[in-house]
């Protein structure tokens, strides 16, 4: 009786982080997988700000340590993760007013719920029934232009100011700018994609959905999307590109 209350989900995942055509990779990924929670973290260090790799690595390491040791959960934990990462990156800087910054996006799965947060333009996409239910909104100039109706969302990918960010980890905050989602109840077949701009700029939402629908799981989905990203970015100066795919079975 009430067997549906005992239903548990198997969470599978796969990740990549590649250089593109750049001389080194400033993206970082960290995955925490414990009995208490699963925490997926992706950061994209800003190359023009000096030592982006150190910034992104510091951010994800600090986030994972917080996720492993904190007694908080859900949205409260996500805010704590971003605050701790901000302090860790800022503490490594010689001058707090400039240099060394990173974006970051994080997904927490606890029991049968999921919640996510981000700063900057690294994204999370949530798919249900193979359709993109939502994705995080970039903290960037093009997204601001979308918000006030000056451009369409489809124009963000190729906008000349797409890399101009309003918030990052590493630069001073007046208050925590991380955008925290509502908590959702998981369903079998839910899927999540965390990715840097080097990934999402080179694949359309519809392509993500089409590939997901015919994929056997997280690894297959990521493999096919990566091939699409690389095809679209062929013969371009391709940025670092990183992604984590998470699948609920």
Secondary structure as GFF3:
##gff-version 3
##sequence-region A 1 249
A	DSSP	three_ten_helix	3	6	.	.	.	ID=ss1
A	DSSP	beta_strand	11	18	.	.	.	ID=ss2
A	DSSP	beta_strand	27	33	.	.	.	ID=ss3
A	DSSP	beta_strand	38	45	.	.	.	ID=ss4
A	DSSP	three_ten_helix	47	49	.	.	.	ID=ss5
A	DSSP	alpha_helix	52	69	.	.	.	ID=ss6
A	DSSP	alpha_helix	74	91	.	.	.	ID=ss7
A	DSSP	beta_strand	102	110	.	.	.	ID=ss8
A	DSSP	beta_strand	113	119	.	.	.	ID=ss9
A	DSSP	beta_strand	123	128	.	.	.	ID=ss10
A	DSSP	beta_strand	131	135	.	.	.	ID=ss11
A	DSSP	alpha_helix	141	147	.	.	.	ID=ss12
A	DSSP	three_ten_helix	153	158	.	.	.	ID=ss13
A	DSSP	beta_strand	179	180	.	.	.	ID=ss14
A	DSSP	beta_strand	184	185	.	.	.	ID=ss15
A	DSSP	beta_strand	191	195	.	.	.	ID=ss16
A	DSSP	alpha_helix	197	200	.	.	.	ID=ss17
A	DSSP	alpha_helix	205	213	.	.	.	ID=ss18
A	DSSP	alpha_helix	218	232	.	.	.	ID=ss19
A	DSSP	beta_strand	241	248	.	.	.	ID=ss20
###
